[in-house]
Amino acid sequence: MKCFYHPDQALHAPPTFLLRGQPAPSPEGPVRAELLPRGWHRQG
């Protein structure tokens, strides 16, 4: 799998997303942009 990262991903913090057609709090946030690369580096 190829994974791509750009520092601008830290700016992605939507307040809501659609869940079954209704707005819901978004699980996406800047912390995810920090956690994913850490995991990649641990795995090699």
C-alpha positions as CSV (number, residue, x, y, z in Angstrom):
1,M,0.0,0.0,0.0
2,K,1.3,3.5,-0.8
3,C,0.5,6.2,1.7
4,F,0.9,9.9,1.1
5,Y,1.2,12.6,3.6
6,H,1.3,16.4,3.4
7,P,1.5,18.8,6.3
8,D,-1.6,20.5,5.1
9,Q,-3.5,17.4,6.2
10,A,-3.3,18.8,9.7
11,L,-5.6,21.5,8.6
12,H,-8.4,19.0,7.9
13,A,-10.8,19.3,10.8
14,P,-14.4,19.2,9.6
15,P,-17.0,19.7,12.4
16,T,-19.5,17.3,10.9
17,F,-20.0,14.7,8.2
18,L,-23.1,12.9,6.9
19,L,-24.0,9.6,8.6
20,R,-27.0,7.9,7.1
21,G,-28.0,11.2,5.6
22,Q,-27.8,13.2,8.8
23,P,-25.1,15.5,10.1
24,A,-23.0,13.9,12.8
25,P,-19.8,14.9,14.7
26,S,-16.8,14.1,12.6
27,P,-14.3,11.6,13.8
28,E,-11.7,13.3,11.5
29,G,-9.3,15.7,13.0
30,P,-5.8,17.0,13.1
31,V,-4.7,14.4,15.6
32,R,-5.3,11.8,13.0
33,A,-2.7,13.5,10.8
34,E,-0.2,13.1,13.6
35,L,-1.1,9.5,14.6
36,L,-1.0,7.9,11.2
37,P,2.6,8.7,10.3
38,R,3.7,7.6,13.8
39,G,2.2,4.2,13.1
40,W,3.8,4.0,9.7
41,H,7.2,4.7,11.1
42,R,6.8,2.1,13.8
43,Q,5.9,-0.5,11.2
44,G,8.9,0.4,9.0
